[in-house]
Amino acid sequence: ASICAIGVVTVEEGVVVGRQRWLCQPPEGFQKFSPFNIGVHGIRAGDVAAAPAFAEVIGEVARMIEGYPVLAHNAAFDIGAIRRACLASGAPMPVFDYCCTMALTRATLRLPTFGLAWCADHFGIPLLHHNPVSDAEATALLALALLDTQCLDGLDDLMEQCRLRWGHLNEVEWMRSHGLQPSTRRMPSEANPDAD
């Protein structure tokens, strides 16, 4: 729940049309800035001292993303953090459908790892990792690259091809994007004897 920065990039017709970065004070009780986290994102308590509270910022974020599907790389982490921060701060939960570009890349590519930096590098997408706007833009461009390589017209088609469902966040429920039930998946008839 200790969100201190949020980045959003909006895309229309395959083109980035908006970028926004917010610094915010994390909800009460979650305002400790550990050396580890500072080492990851470079944001210190002093950087957000004059910033608005998370509860105020999430309202602006909700207005900016209204009507858009949301993409996140490792969505379970990001959506979970938003959900926990809203609960901790008493802020209204934003309402949106979302999908995970990490899950999409796992379903379509063969890479040694599926972190955002590795996936962005695979497609030559510039990334200043852990900068919220750069992460958001790289995520958007990654989704567009996956659509292009799979020769698909939209996210619904890509989700279906990857056998994934849209996740949904709202006030009363939090459903993760997940694969179809195992009984509906095509399973190999025999084990691969060459597997190690």
N, C-alpha and C positions, 0 to 999 in steps of 0.2 A: 504493500500500500504506500510505499515511500516514493511516489512519483514526484520528481523535481523538474522534469522537462518533457515536453510533448512536441512531436513534429508531425505535420500532416501535409501531404502532397495530393492534390486532386488532379485527376486525369479525365479528359473527355475526348472521345474519338481517337484514342491512342496518343494524345498529346498532353503533356503536363501543362495545366492551366493555372495552377495556384500552389503556393508554398507558404507555410506558416510555422513558426517556432514560438513556443511559449516556455518561459521559465515559470515555476510556481513553487510555493511553499507546500511541502507535503502535509498531509492531514496530521492533526494533533496526535502525539504518541508515536509518530513514524518519522520524526524529523532528525534522526541521527544520521550523520553523513560519515559512514565508515571509510577508513583509508582504502579499503579494497574497492568500494564503489566509486570513490573519487578517482582512483587510478583507472577505472574503466571509462567513466564519462567526463572526468575533469571538472565537475560542478561541485562547488563547495557551499557550505551553509551561507557564507557571506554573499555568494552570487545570487541567492534567492531571497535575501533578507527584505528587499523592497518589492519583491514580486508578489502578485496576487496569490491568494490561496488556491489550492487545487480545485476546490468546489466551484470557484468562479471561473477558472480556466476551462474546466470540463464542459461547462455550459457553452462557452465560445466554440470549443471543439465540436460539440454536438450540433451546433448551428452550421458549422462549416461542412460537416460530413453528411448532413441531412439529405436523404435521397440517394446516397452513394453506397454501394457495397464497400466494405472495408477489407483491405488486405494487410496482413502483418506477417513478418517472417518469424516463425516460432510463436504463432498466435496464442497458444496456451499460456505463455508467459505474459504477453502484452495484455490480452483480454482479461486474464486473471488479475493482473496488477490494477487495471482500470476498475474492475468489479470491486476488489478489496478497498481501493482508495475511495470509491463512491460510498461504500458501506461505512468506512471509518470516518468520513467527513460529513455524512448525511446528505451528500449531493445526489440529485436525481440521476439515476442510471441512464446513460445514453442508450438509444434503441437503434440497433443496426444488425444487418447480416454481415458475416465475415468469413473469410477463408484464409488458409495458411499457405504462404508461398514455399515454406520449408516442406510441407506435405506434398505440394505440387511438384517441387523439384525431385523429391524422393521417388515420386511415382513416374517421372518422365526421364530422368537423367541417371547416369552411372558416374557418380563422383565419390572420391574417398571420404568426403564429409559434406554436410549440407548447411553449414553455417552461412550467414549472409555474405561474409567477406569472400568465402570460397566460391559461392554461387555467382556473386557479382564479377569476380575475377574471371570465371569461366566464360562469361558473355562480354567481357571488356567493359563492364559498367563501372564508372568512377564511384568511389565510396570513401568518405571520411567516417570510418566506423565509429559508432556510438554518438555521433552527432545526430540528433533526432530528425532533422530535415534530410540530411544525407541518407540516413537509413531508410526513411520513408520513400525518398525518390528512387533509391536503388531497388527497393521492394517493388515499386510500381514498374520500373523498367524491367525487372526480372520477370514479372508476370507478362508484360508485353513480349519479351523475348521468348518465353515459353509458348505463348499463343502463336508467335511467328514460326517457331521451329516445329510445332505440332500442326501447323496449317489450319488453325481453328479461328472462328470468328469472334468468340466471346468467352467470358469466364464460365458461364453455365456449361458450355460445351467442354471446356477444359476440365471442369470439376467432374462432369459425367465420365469423360475419358479416363480420368484418374480414379474413378470410383469413390469420390469424396462427396460429402454433403456440406451445404452451407451451415455454419454455426450461427447462432442467434443470441444477441444480448439484449435484455430488457429488464424492467424492474422486478419481475417475478421469476424469471428463469434464465439460466445460463447453460446453453447447450453447446458443447464443443463440436467443432467440425471433425467428423470422423468418417471412417470408411463404412461401407455397407456391411451388413451382418456376414460373418464368415461363411454361413451356409449358402450365400448367393455368389460368393467369389469363385472364379475358376481356379481350382487347385490342381497342381500337377498330379498325375495318376501314380507316379512312382518317385521315390527319392532319387536325387542326383548322386550317382556313385562317385563322381569326380569332385564333389564338394569337400572342402577341408574343414 
